[in-house]
Amino acid sequence: MDNKRSENQQATNGTTRIDVRQKHHLHTLKVDWVAEEVPVALVYNGISHVVMMASPKDLENFAIGFSLSEGIITSPQEIRDIDTATSCHGGIELHIELSSRRFTELKARRRSMAGRTGCGICGTEQISEIFRPITPLPFTHTFSLTCLDQALSQLSRLQDIGSLTGCTHAAGWIDTDGNLLGGCEDVGRHVALDKLLGMRSKTDWQQGAVLVSSRASYEMVQKSANCGVEILFAVSAATSLAIEVAEKCNLTLVGFCKPGRATVYTHPQRLTD
């Protein structure tokens, strides 16, 4: 298959147009769209912290959400400034200026890291470093599962790139009536969630839940809990470690969310039929 880009190829809001050939039509070129995936470096006070592969949109939300979900900050107000720059190597750099206190704490944490990484745990030296302490969540939110189908029917609204490419995950915030208030998409499920958490930090969205189009791994639970999310709905399965972490931090975790179906793993007292 010849995937060379045509002269009129263009990148638009996270997608790129290419020429492809398909089965039974190998001698005919057809225009298709693919999702862009670029390296995004998060640079705190001039020091590179991590490089993530992501869709090149909603990057300010990503910077805020990642900083919150990873415990680098406790409030968006602890970020003084965010600048976006194009890297000479073809990626994107997010230059995040932290308050002096938070940057001092981040430098202390970095001393225990073996190297830079594109995921949540590579580069850590000890297993104990994977599980950051999380203050147990309160029980202040409730959600009626009768509203879940409505929320599921709206999730595709977040996936402009996905509708063209079939290549993105979505993370949305739904209120207690099942209305989708907003959200983000990305080629990475963790990044989509971080973008949503960054978006939520700038709104008054409190009562409600997170709905993700992916599976629920332990990082998804940990990120949500770190940002005060009490209920996490996932379209796909949950892992055993995700269930264990959710149980310990008092997060209500629900998987296999499909029309007319949901599997409740932890803390069902927040849910009603």
Phi, psi and omega in degrees: 000132180263109181256022178297141183285140179282163183296332182263016179297144178214151177255129183224111171051047176094003177234156179227136180269132180224165173263134180226167170238150183235161179307137181074357179221048187290345182259009181237127177278141178226141178280134177222166178242138175234154179281139175284141175226117186230151174287130179239116179266130173262115187246115182258119178049041176087357181248123180292128183256316185200153174240125180242147172271128189206168171279139186277056176214158180055039188285331176294318175299321178298314181300316180290312183296317178298317181297322178287311187291336178267003177075016178287326174230163174249350181206145177301336180294345178277359171261121182277326184196153174227123176239143178250131180224149176274129180283149177293346179264008174098359178259199181233138176247129174257109181268111186248121180263112181269160169298156184300323181295313182293324180292323177298317179293322179295319178298322178295321179293322183296336180296339181264003180267137181280338181181173178285156189209157176257004177227184189282339188234341180300136179098347175284148187268335183227147180300325182298338181286343182293321187260096178285144178300135178235128175295127181306137182288149173284173176248079183246347184249148171226158180211134176271123180295346175293341180269354186292321181299321179298317179297317180299323182292342182261350189300326182295342178298337182277351192248069175296316177293317181298326180293332179272328191241340186064033194229015183231157169261157178234149173224125183229159174255126180243140179276181187289349176264003179085014177275134178278113183275335180164176179169189186217163175233159177194160175293339177252133182292324178295321182290320176302318179293316178301318179298318177298316182296325175293318177298315183297327182296343181258008182238183175256024180288111179237294179289128180144207186203163172266137174237122180242149183275000187250190170284168177248102174268174186297327181296324180295320177293314183297316178298315181298312182297322179299335181258015174079014178283126183265338184228129179234119175257133178236137180291329182253200188282169171247147177274164180297322180290324176300318180294319180296314180294318179299319179299316184290326184261009175069028176268136175278116184247127182229127180241179182050045180281105178229165177306121179079008185215144172194142179246117183268121183263321186220150171046063181290353183293345176277352188249150173230158179281000000 
